[in-house]
Structures are given as structure tokens and as C-alpha cells.
Amino acid sequence: MKKIISAMFVFILASSAWAAEATQNLQTAVPKTTLNAASNYLDNVLMNTLASLELIASTPEAKNGDWKGIKRYLKQLKAVTPGVYFYVLPDGNYYSVTLDYTNLNLSNRGYFKSLFAGNPVMGFTIYSRSSGKKSALMAAPITIDGKVPGALGASIFLDELHDKLNHEFALPDEYTWFVLNSEGISMLDNDSDFIFMNALKQGSESLHDAVSEALKSESGPVQYELDSLRHGYYQKLPNMEWWMFLAKIEGSKAAPPPQLKLSLDRFVPDLQSRLNRIDESLAALIEQSRVDVKKESEVRRLLNALLDKNSDIVEASFIDAKGVMRKVEPQEYKNFENSDISSQEHVKAMLKKPAPLLSSGFTAVEHFTAVVISRPIYDNKKTFVGSINLLIRPELLVNSLLKKTTIPDDYELWIMQPDGMIIYDEDKDEIGRMLFSDPIYAGYGNLLKLSKRIVSAPTGEGSYIYLAPESNEKAIKNAIWQSIRLHNREWRVILAYRPYEKR
């Protein structure tokens, strides 16, 4: 066993030596030499893993199906390159270093038949729905007299390998890199959000053409556009059907299409105007009515007048100076009268400092995301006696405006508060979610990065990767944003398009 472990560490140290050489080249050499060192380093990480698996497969423990013995070897590999290391049987059941017997089955995987026909697996793509991990599989059969009683595998985590490569190579900001397999699928990328996207289908036309040519040869120069001009070199890994690209980003990003800005320039003032009108009508009717809150008929007359004046209002209510909702219209909401809502943030703000306000988004009792425009009311002695609240469903407000605009159908509009709450999205399931904390966004690093820029500036532009509408495929999206403001509350209005979508 000591000989086996010593041999494994020879492979591991070899990878470390390549890393040191690659790092030195990046700091001192031209991109072509850097690419050569980097591609060889990556090839060695993968092939050394496979060689170690093959070495373990030759041991008595592996040939005897001794899981405890096999596990001791696999743990050595896992400590060097993160992933799922396993021993699989001909029926597909398998053991892993983390779980031991998993009670899961691999027999339906695309590589399985070939592996148990005695062939090694090199770089098969795996996506785990349970963990969200993206992996590349290296696997070796265990052979005895021409038969395969089992196999050993390593599903190498690509996100962790991406982090390791970025750390080792420390590329300057003006450079980018990525690795494609023979199908054009991105196995690794300077930006991990691109992993498992297809450069032949989900990028620009010039990237498609450049990649198509590169995959036909071993190495050469490359030039393409992806927001901006990029040129560099590509090289096939020595032992893998993977190609590494290293490119320098030239010049500034391409300007967004005029229609994008024109659409937003028309929509944002319309949205601002609509909210202003609701707020102004509330102020005007309170002033005109001089309502006596002790008289129910006067309060209801005011609430119904507000509903008649503003079709975007879901309900109008009178909240007294203790935070109790005394009156509400229309009458279908009558059962909520006399409810204590003093714990709601916008009500607490009004009670603490009576002033006009636009609330943050919250979940209404009808289970939709809502906001409130509220203004205080006073008696004839100028004493604060409560407020009038107008409940608005942003989804309905925005949709009514969109029917009157010229925003192209393939553009995507979404609206976010500075705290990250999504007030509006074409995908209704995303409305009300908190972008910075909801798990569904955790795997989209550049969306989170851009969103931090969005909340920090009232206008701007950028790009991100997220799912295309009604699709499980990721798409590159370019976006611009502007803002609306009412009573010290801001919304960021973002309009995005997919520049490389095949039409």
C-alpha cells in the first residue's frame, strides 16, 4: 500500500510543478507560451487523476472489491482535487468516499456502458440536480481476465477547478480564458457562470465561427467578438478532447442598440408619471374632502373617490393613529376592517413620523407582492389622526403600461428595489424574491455582481447570465437601467435583451 500511495504523490507533485511553471509564464511570457503552460497544467490535473484511478484499479483491494481498502486510496485523491470519488458495481450501485454505500444507481448514465466495456472515461459532463455541482468525470475500469467487475471514478468539481486555475494563473483584467470540449460546451471559463454553456449555440456569430474552426485543429490564433473584440490563441490539451482558449479583450464594450435605450426612455417616464398621478390625486382629494374621520360616511366617500379616480389601486383604506385599519374599500375587503396592522413597516414609519410615503414591497393578504402609497390626515386642530393608504399591485400597474409602449417582445423588463426585492418580472414566480439572498440566484455570480452595481447607481448598463424566459438554458443578457423615485423610495427599472440569441 505504501508503494501505491508514493506513486500517487508522484502524480500529484507533477501537477504542482506544472502550476509553478504556468504561473511564471503568465508573469513573464507571451500569451502563446502562457497558453501552452496552462493547457498542459490542466491536462496533467485531469490525466494524473485518471492515472491514479488506474493505479488504484490495479490493486488487490480493487480487484477483490474491498471498499474499505479502495476508500483509503480515493481519500488521498479527494484531498488534492475536490470532487466525488466513487467505486461503482456492474449493476450501477456505487460507494462514495463521502457517503459509503449511497443506495443510488449510475447505470443510466451516458458513460456507463462504455466504462464497463473496459474503456476509460475522460471528461464526461455531469450536472447534479441535488447539489447544483457541475463536474467532469474521469473514470477507470477494474479489469480481471478481460472482465470488468467494477470501476473507479472521480467527478471533478468544475467550479472548484475554475477557482484553482484563476488563482494559479492570476490573469490581468484585459485577458480571459475558457476551455471547450469537442461539442463546444464550456467546461471551464474565467467566469464560472459560463460553465456548461455552448459556445456554438449561445454566443455571438463570430464566436461560433471561430470555435468551429478551432475544434478542427490542434492550435492556432483566434479572433471573435463578444461585446468587444477579442483575439488570442487556442490549443488542444495533449490527452483530452478539450481545447483551451486565451484571449485579450480589446477596446470598450459595444454600445447597446438604440431601441433598447429608446424603449426605456419612454417607459420610465410613463411609470414615474403614473405613480405621481396616484400620489397627487391622493393629496388633492384629502385636501378637498377635509374628511372628519369620526364620520364613517365621509371616510367611505373619500376612499371610493380615490378608487374611482385611480384604476391602478387595488384597495383604499383609512388607518387610525394607533395603526388599526378602521375602514377599507371596496367592500369585498370589509372583513379586514378593525385589523391591527401597526407592525407593518410602512405603518410604523407613518406613526413615528407622519409624512407622505411609498412603502417597500410586501406580501398582501391576497398573497401577491404589493406596495402602498400613503399620506397622513389631520383634524381641524392640525392633530394627526391617521393616514389614507392606497394598495397597488406593481405587476398589474406595469402590465397596463406595457400594453401602451413599444418595447419589443424579446426584451425583458424587471424592476428591483435597492434592497434587492424584485417588484416586477415577466416571470411571475420571481416577483417578491430577494435577489441577494434567495437560493435560486446563488449560482449566478455575475448577475449578483451586476445587481450590486444597479442598486448603487441610478443609471447604467452591463451584462449578466441568467435563464432565458420559459427555458432552462442560460443566456447572455445585456442590460441598461434607469430609476424612478417617490417620497425617498427608489425603484431600479432594468431592460435587458439577448444579443446572441439565434433568431
N, C-alpha and C positions, 0 to 999 in steps of 0.2 A: 504493500500500500504506500510506503514511503517513496518508492520509486515513481509511482503513478503521480503522487502529489508534486514531487520535484519536477517531473516532466510538464505538468500543468503550469507550474510557475515559470518555466522557460517560455511558454506561450504568452503568459501574462506580461512578463518583463519585456518581451519583444514588442508588444503593443505600446508599452510605456516609452521605449526607445523611439518608436515612430512618432509618438506625440511630441517628444522633445525636439526631434528634427523638424517636424511640421511647424511648431511654434517658432523656431529660429528662422525658418524660411519665410514665414509670414512677416517677420520683422525686418528681414534683410533682403529678400529676393523678389524677383519679378513675379507677377501673378501666375504665369505658366508654371514656374518652379514650385510656387506655393500650392497650386492645384495638384501637382504630381505628389508632393509630400502628403497633402491632406487625403487624397483618394487612396493612397497606399496605406495610410494610417487607418482609415475607415475599413478598408478591405481586410486589414490584419485583425482589427477588433472582431469582425464577423467570422473570418476564417479561423482565427485562433479559438473562438468559441466552438465552432464545428469540429476542429481538430481535437479539442479537449473532450467533446462529447464522444467522438470516435474512439479516443483513447480509453475513456471510461467503459464504452461498449465492449471493449476487448477484455475487460477484467473478469475474473471468476465470479465476482458479485453480480455483474450484469448478466452473464451467461446463465447463472443459477437463479436469476430473478429475485435476488436478495435486496429488497427495497431499503433496508436499514444501511446496508453497505453502499448501495448506489447513492443514497441521500447524502452520505458523508462527502462523497466526491462533488455532487452537484452544489452543495452549500459553498464549496470553495469557489466555484464559478460565479454563483449569485453575488458573492461579496465583491466581485470585481466589476461585473456588468449587470445592472439591475434588470430583472425580468422574471418570468415564471419558468422555473426549471422542473421538468417532469419526466416520468417513466410511464410509458403507455403500453398496454397489452393488445394483442391482436383483435380482441373484441371491442376495443375503443375505450375501455375503462382505464383510468390513469391515476397515478400518485403524483403529488407535487411537493416540493420542499416545504411550502408554507402550510399545506392542509393535510399532508399524508394522503390517505385514500380519499379521493374527492367525491365519489359517487356521481361523477359526471362522465360524459362519454364524448369521444372525439371522432367516432367512426364516420360521421357525415362530413368531416372537413375535406376540403378540396385536395389536400396533400396526402391524405391518409393512405389511399390505395397504392400510390407510388412509393411511399415510405415503406410499407410492408411488402412491397415487391423488391425491396433491397436497395432503394435509391435514397441518397441523402436529400434533404430539403434545404434550399438556400434562399432565404429572403421572402418567404410566403407572407403575404399581408394578413394581419389578424386585427379585428376590432372587437373588443369585449363590450357588450351592451351593459353588463352588470357593473363594470368598473370604469368604463369610458376610456380604457387604455388602448393605445394604438401600438401594435407590435410587429416585428419582423421575426419570422420563425426560422431557426436553424435547427435541424434535426438529423440524427444518425441512427440507422437500423442496428440492432444487435443480431448478428448472424451466427448460426451454428449449423455446419454441414449444409449450407445453401438455404436454410430456412430462417425465418425471422420471427423469433418468439417474443420480441418486444422492441422498443425503440426509446431513445432518449431525445428530449427536445429542450430548446431554450427560446421562449417568446421574449425577445429583447425589447424592452420598452423604448419606443422611439422618442418620446418626449424627453426622457432622461438622457438618451444618447445625444439628442439635439443640444441639450444644455451642456453636456460634456464637450461636444465639438465646439460650440460657441465659446466656451471658457478656454479651451486649449488654443484655439486659433486667434481669438481676440481681433477679429477683422475691424479695420477702420469703418466709420459710418458710411463712407461712399461705396463700400463693397457689399455684395450679397452673394449667397451661395445656396444651392439646392441639389438634391440627389433624386434622380428619377429611375424607375425600373423600366423594363422593356415595353411596358404598356403606357408609359407616360405618367404613371402615378407618382406623386411626390412622396418619397419615403422619408426624406429629411429636408428641412428648409431652415434658412436663417430665421424665419418667422414660423414658429411651430404651428400656427393656425393653418398653414398651407399643407401640412402633412395629410396625405391621402386624397388631396385634390388632384385632378387630372389636368396636366399642362396642355394636353392635346384638345381638351374639351372646355376647360373653364378659364382659359386665359385669352390673351389677345391673338389676333390672326398672325401677327409677326412671330409671337412666341410659339404658336403651333407650327409654323413653317420651320423655324429654327430648330425646334426639338425634333421634328420629323426627320430632318437631315442628320442631326447629331446621332440619333439612335441607329443610324445605318453604318456608322464608322467608329473607330477606336478613340479618336481625339481630333481636336481642331478648334478654330476660332468660332465665336458665336456672337450674333448681334440681334437684338429684338427690342421691342417697345412694350413697356408695362407701366403706364403713367408717364414714364420718361424713357429716354434712350439708354440702353444698357449694352455693354459689349465686354467680352472676355474670352474665356476658353472653357472647353469641356473635355472630360477624359473618362473612359470606361474603367471601372475598377478591375484590377488584374484577374480576379477569380469569380466575380459576381456579375450578373446581368443587370448591373446598376451603372448609371452614368452620373458623375459629379460635375456641376457647373459652378464656375466662379466668375462673377461679372462686376464691372464697375458701373455705378449709376451716374449718368452724365446729365447735367443741366437740371432745370426745375421741372416739376410735375406739369403735365398738360392741364390747361385751363378747363374747367367744367363746361359742358355745352351751354350755349346761350339760353336754350329753352329751360334748362334747369333753374337758372337764376331768375329768369323772367317769370316762371311759374311761381316761385317762392315770393318774388317781389309783388305779385298780385294777391297771393293767398294770405300772407301775413297781415297786411293792412286790413283785409276783409275780416279776419279773425279778431284783430285788435278793435276794429270798429264795432263789431257785433257785441263784444264784451263791454265796450264803453257805453253803447246804447242801453244795454240792460242796466248797467250801474247808474247811468244818468236818469233813466226813467224811474228807477227806484228812488233816487234822491228827489226828483221832481214831484212824484206822487206823494211821498211823505210830507214834503213841504206844502203841497196844495191841500192835502186832506186835513192836516192839523188834527190827526186822529186822537181821540180820547180812548186810551187802551182799556178803560174800565167799561166801555160800551161795546159789547160783542158785535153789534150790527155795524159799527164804524170800522172795527178791525177787519171783519169779513169783507166789507165793501172795498177796503184798501187792498186786501190780498187778492180778491177776484179781479180788481182793476189791473193789478200787476200781471196776472195770468193772461188777461185779455190783451195787454199791451205787448207781451213777450211770449211768442210761441216756443222759445227755447227753454222756458222754465218748466221743470217737472212739478215742482210744488212751491208754494209760498207759505211762510209761517211767521207767527209772532212769538218771540222768546222773551219771557219776562226778565226782570233784573236779578232773579235768582237762578236763571238758566233752565227754567221749565218751559216747554213748548205748549203754550196755552191754546193757540188757535192755528189751524192748518187748512189750507185749501189746495186742491179740490177735495170734495167731501169723501172721496174714497180713502183718504188718509186720516179720517176723523178718529179712528181707533188709537192713533198715536198722540192725540191731544192729552195734555197734562203729564207727558213723559218728562222726566228729569234728564236733560242732555247736557248738564253743566260740566261733565267730564270730557266732552268733545273739545279738541284743541282750539277750534275757531270760536267756540262759545266761551271757553276760558279766557281767550285773548280779548274778546269783546267785554266781558265782565271786568277784567283787570284794567283795561284802558279803552273805553268806548271810542271807536273810530271806524270809518269805512274799511272793509277788508275783503280780500279774496282768499278763501281758505286753501289749504293744501288738499290734495286728493284724499279721499277716504271711502270706505265701503258703506254705501247706503243700506237701509234696512231691506231694500228690494234686491240687494246683492249685486249692485253694479257700482263702478267707480264714479264718484260724484265730487263736485266742488260746490261751494256756497259763496255767493256774493251777499254781503251783509252790511247794513247801516244802522247806527243807533237811532233811537227815537227818544224824545224828551217831552215832559209835560209843560204846561204854560208857565211853570216856575223854573224852567231850564234844568229840571232834575231828570237824570237818566232813568228811564222806566223799562228799558228793554231794547230789542232790535227786531228788524224785519229781515228774515233770511230767505234768499231765493236759491233753490236747489237746481243745479244744472248737471246734466249728464254730458260730459265733453264729447263722447262718442257720437251722440245724436247731433250736437251742435256742429262738430267738424264735418260729419257726413252731409249735412244740409248745405254747408258752404262748398263742399267738393262738387256737388251737383251743378254749381254755378260757375266753376272755374274751368280752366283749360289745361289742367295738369294731365300729362299723358298717362294712359292706363298702366304703362310699365314702370312708372315712377312710384316710389314708396314713401309715404308720409308718416312720420311718427313724431310725437310730442312728449317731452320729458321735463319734469321739474328739476331744479338744481340738486335736489337730494337723491335723484336717480329714479323716482317713481315715474312710470310710463303712464301718461294721462290719456294718450291716444295711440293706437296702432291699427293697421289694417287687419292684423291677426288679433282677433278679439281675445284670445287666450293670454296675450301678453299685456293687455290693459290692466293696470293696477299693480303690476310686478315692480319690484325694486331692482333696478339693473345692477347695482353694485353688490348686492348680497344674494340675489336669487340664484340657486344652483344651476338653472338652465343656461345661464350666461357665463358660468365659471370657466368653461373651456374655450372661450373666445377672447384671448388676451388683447388683440388689437381693437376689438370693439370696446372693451373696458378702458383701454388707454385713450382711444378717441373720445369716449364719453366723458372722461375727466377733462379733456380739453373743451368739450362742448359746454360743460357746466361752468367752466372757468372764464369763458368769453361769450359775449352776447352774439357775435357773428363769427363765421369761419368756414373752413372746408377741410376735408380729409377723406380717408378711405378706411374701410374695415371689412371683415369677413363675417358673414352670418348666413343662415339658411335662406334660400330663395323662397318666395311665397308659395305655399302649398307644396313644399318639396322638402325632402330630407337631405338634399345636396347643398353643400356650402357654395357661396358665390361671393366674388369680389364686388364690393359696392363703393362707389364714390358718393360723397355727401357734402351738402352745404347746409348751413343753418343760420337762422335769424331768431329774434326774440320778441315776445310781447310782454307787457308789464301793466299791472293794475294793482294799485294800493300796495306797492313794495313787494308784490309777488310776481315772479317771472316764470314764463314757460319758454323752453327752447323748442323751436319748430324746425324739424330736420326733414330734408327732402333728399332721397337717395335714388341712384339708378345703377344698373348693372352694365358697365361699359363693354364687357367682353361676352355678354350673353349672345349665343348664336340665334339669329332671327331668321 
